[in-house]
Amino acid sequence: MDPINPLQRLAFRGKGVDLFVVLIVNWLLTIVTLGLYYPWAKVRKLKYYYEHTELDGHPFHFHGTGREMFIGFIKAVGLFAVLGGGGFALYYFVHPLLLQVVLAAGVIALFPLVIHGTFRYRMGRSSWRGIHFGYRGELGPLYKQCLTDGLITVITFGFYAPWFTIHLRNYVLGNVRWGSSRFEYKGDGPDYFILNLKCYFFTLFTLGGYWFRWRKELFDYYVNNLSWHLGDDRVIRFKSTATGAGMFRLIIGNLFLILLTLGFGYAWAEVRTMQFVTRNIEFIGDADLGNVVQTEQEHKQALADELGDLMDIGIFL
C-alpha cells in the first residue's frame, strides 16, 4: 500500500503571532482574576491547538468549556486542600512522619484516577470530521497495573520504570477510540529499557552530543509503535520520518528563540514544535474512513484533567 504524504495528511497551521496573542491574553486575565480565569485560559489554548491541527485537510475540535474546567478546578483544589489539611493535622498533632506518608499515599491513589479521568474527559470532548473520540479503559485494571508496576519500580530502585511506562502507554492508548475505530500501542519494556540505556551511555561518552539523537529515537519509538485500526482488517500504521539533524535544529532553535527574546518567543517555539511533530508523522495503510461511525459519547467531568495539572501529570498524545 502507498504511504500517505504527511505534508498533505497531517499539519499544524498555527502561527506564532496568533498563539502569542492567545497566551498573553490568557496570562493577563489569569493574573487580573487572581487565577480564576485559568480554566477558561486552558480551554482557549486547547481549542487553538486543536483547530489549527489538520488531518486530511479537516481540523480537530475540542468541545470542552471553561465552565466544565472551572468546576473541575474547584473540586481539584478542594481535594488537595483536604488532603493537605489532613496531612498537616497529623504532622502537628500525631507525628511529623505521617505527613509524608499521607502525601505519598495520596499521590499513589490519585495517579491512576488522574490518567483515567483525564483521558475520559479529553477524548470525550474531542472530535474530528464530526465523529467523537472516546476512552474505553476501566479504572480497576488501570489501578492494578499502576500499583503492581509502581511497587516493582520502588523495589528495584527505579530499574523497572521503563516497563511501567510502556505498560501504561499500551493500556491507555490501546483504549482510545475514534468512533468505531480504535488505536493500538505495542511498546515493549525490554526494548524501551535498552533504547534508553544505550542512549544514556552514548550521551555520556559524547559529552552530551548524542542527546539530540536520543530525543529523535524516543520520538521514533513513540510514533512507530502506534497503529489505527479501522475495522475489516484495515490498519493505518504510524511512521516517524524525523532525523537527528532535524531534532537538533528544533531544540537548539527553540532554545535560542526563547532565551534571546527573554521568553516572549515561547509561542513561536511551540509552533515550531507542533510543525515538526506533524511534519514527521507518516501514515501507511488503507485510509478509507467511510465505514467509521459514531459510537462514543461525550464526557463532561473535568475534575481529573485539573488534578493532572495540579500534580503536573501530562497526557502523552
Stockholm file with secondary structure:
# STOCKHOLM 1.0

chainA/1-317         MDPINPLQRLAFRGKGVDLFVVLIVNWLLTIVTLGLYYPWAKVRKLKYYYEHTELDGHPFHFHGTGREMFIGFIKAVGLFAVLGGGGFALYYFVHPLLLQVVLAAGVIALFPLVIHGTFRYRMGRSSWRGIHFGYRGELGPLYKQCLTDGLITVITFGFYAPWFTIHLRNYVLGNVRWGSSRFEYKGDGPDYFILNLKCYFFTLFTLGGYWFRWRKELFDYYVNNLSWHLGDDRVIRFKSTATGAGMFRLIIGNLFLILLTLGFGYAWAEVRTMQFVTRNIEFIGDADLGNVVQTEQEHKQALADELGDLMDIGIFL
#=GR chainA/1-317 SS CCEECHHHHEEECCCHHHHHHHHHHHHHHHHHTTTTTHHHHHHHHHHHHHHTEEETTEEEEECCCHHHHHHHHHHHHHHHHHHHHHHHHHHHHTCTHHHHHHHHHHHHHHHHHHHHHHHHHHHHTEEETTEEEEECCCHHHHHHHHHHHHHHHHHTTTTTHHHHHHHHHHHHHTTEEETTEEEEECCCHHHHHHHHHHHHHHHHHTTTTTHHHHHHHHHHHHHHTEEEEEETTEEEEEEECCCHHHHHHHHHHHHHHHHHTTTTTHHHHHHHHHHHHHHTEEEEECCCCTTCCCCCCCCCCCHHHHHHHHTTCCCCC
#=GC SS_cons         CCEECHHHHEEECCCHHHHHHHHHHHHHHHHHTTTTTHHHHHHHHHHHHHHTEEETTEEEEECCCHHHHHHHHHHHHHHHHHHHHHHHHHHHHTCTHHHHHHHHHHHHHHHHHHHHHHHHHHHHTEEETTEEEEECCCHHHHHHHHHHHHHHHHHTTTTTHHHHHHHHHHHHHTTEEETTEEEEECCCHHHHHHHHHHHHHHHHHTTTTTHHHHHHHHHHHHHHTEEEEEETTEEEEEEECCCHHHHHHHHHHHHHHHHHTTTTTHHHHHHHHHHHHHHTEEEEECCCCTTCCCCCCCCCCCHHHHHHHHTTCCCCC
//
